[in-house]
Amino acid sequence: MADNQSSTTAGKPIRCRAAVARGPGEPLVIEEVIVAPPNPHEVRIRIICTSLCYSDITFWKMKDPPGCFPTIFGHEAIGIVESVGEEVDELNEGDTVIPQFLSDCGDCVDCRSKKSNLCSKFPFQVSPWTHRDETSRFTDLNGETLYHFLYVSSFSEYTVVDIVHVTKIDPSIPPNRACLLSCGVSTGVGAAWKTAKVKAGSTVVVFGLGAIGLAVVEGARLCGAKRIIGVDVNPNKFEIGKKLGVTDFVNSGSCGNQTLSQVINEMTDGGADYCFECVGLLSLVNEAFACCRKGWGKTVVVGLHKLGSKLSFDSFEVLHSGKSIRGSFYGGLKPKSDIPILAKRYMDKELNLDEFVTHEVSFEDINNAFDLLTGGKCVRCVIWMNK
């Protein structure tokens, strides 16, 4: 996958195509843009393929901050390092890399600890800029600044990313599978593997069988869960769920006079060992907590809720039940050490990535990918930049 162009373009602006969102909810416009050379601690990456995550959809629709326009969205991708900025030692031109929104500096107390993946030197923010100097590397042909998205902006043939957001991987992994490890699949698998530490033989409930929820299912299967109950309003999700390890299915819209937690408590004889909320609904967090087992049950919040949302629990129940609840950001994974592990597990035929890719389109058809995902017709749609 060597990038033969790098010797002629390094240190110079590159003119290339990008899919630009000019306004909230508007179709993306493929236009030529200028991508500046990388600054110190940055690399410029030629994107091979990218996939569409629902977080892209969420921010694309936003009419108020932190939504902003014009923006180059996209944050699940794989590419080749075209050139490197000064003070970059860990990456070289031609390296195959996965950019990710979560920073991993390797130096701060959190990055050095096994207990956290939340870098304190470069904390996560929904920012329209690069991470260190808060400027953009993108302009359109009229000189107007184009904003970054989650430090990645992979809906462009070339992008500039800080090295704390870039992970080198084995170039032999198929790019249309590797790109999934940038966000969604890693988040879900990690939530089961790293955050909950699901034990073999346990019972797991997953609320929401979108891409994140299905990835939790896959993670729970890899951990040896004996029973995995999938919950969704769409009964068709059971079919793909079964391929990844779902053993039972509950249609949350067909519980009759019972609450969802009552149904699951009956199914599990008192509650599940682990419950994962993967939708982003406060009501489901409470339902998940209500049906995890007293004494040792864990509820893990994975879904992205509306900013400013507040959870509410009965304090006596929290005290008396002995249950725990915690969040899982990026699945608790440390990108630079854990993404290569997941890539290897795929190559070793342990991790199932194939079932997540339901559609593949060319870059010119990127708006079709948006239609597929917003219409609930795909799990992940891979977008090839030049194919």
KAFEN-V87128 format. One line per field, one symbol per residue. ss: DSSP state (a for helix, b for strand, c for the rest). psi: psi as a letter, one per 30 degrees, with the letter a starting at -180 (. if undefined). burial: 1 if it has 9 or more other C-alpha atoms within 8 Angstrom, else 0. A space follows every 50 residues. Layout:
# KAFEN-V87128
ss = ???
psi = ???
burial = ???
This chain:
# KAFEN-V87128
ss = cccccaaaaccccbbbbbbbbcccccccbbbbbbbccccccbbbbbbbbb bccaaaaaaaacccccccccbccccbbbbbbbbbcccccccccccbbbbc ccccccccaaaacccccccccccccccccccccccccbbbccccbbbccc cccccbcbbbbbaaabbbccccccaaaaaaaacaaaaaaaaaaaaccccc ccbbbbbcccaaaaaaaaaaaaccccbbbbbbccccaaaaaaaacccbbb bccccccccaaaaaaaaccccbcbbbbccccaaaaaaaaacbcccccbbb bcccccccccccccaaaaaaaccbbbbccaaaccaaaaaaaaaaaaaccc cccaaabbbbbbaaaaaaaaaaaacccccbbbbbccc
psi = gkjffefffkflkkkakljkjflkfkkkkjlklkjllklkgllkkjkell lklfeeeefefkflkgkllkkjakgjlkakjelkllgjffllkfkkljkl fkliffeleeffkffkgjkfeikkljkglleeghllgklafggkkklljh gdighkfklkkkffgkkklkffkkegeefffedeeeeeeeeeeeefhkkk glkkkjjjhaeeeeeeeeeeeefgkekjjkklfjfffeeeeefffkflkk jfghgbflleeeeeeeeghfllekkkjgehkeeeeeeeefgkkkefkkkk jfkjlkkfkkkklkeeeeeefgllklljkhggkjefeeeeeeeeeefghe kjfeffjflkllefgefeeeeeefggfldkkkjkei.
burial = 00100100110011011111110100011101111111001111111111 11100110111100001111111111111111111001001111111111 11111001011000011111000100111100000111110000111111 11111111111110111110001011111111111111111111111100 01111111111111111111111111111111000011011101111010 11001000011111110101111111111101011111101111011111 11100000000000000100011110010111111101110110111000 1110101101111001001101100001111111100
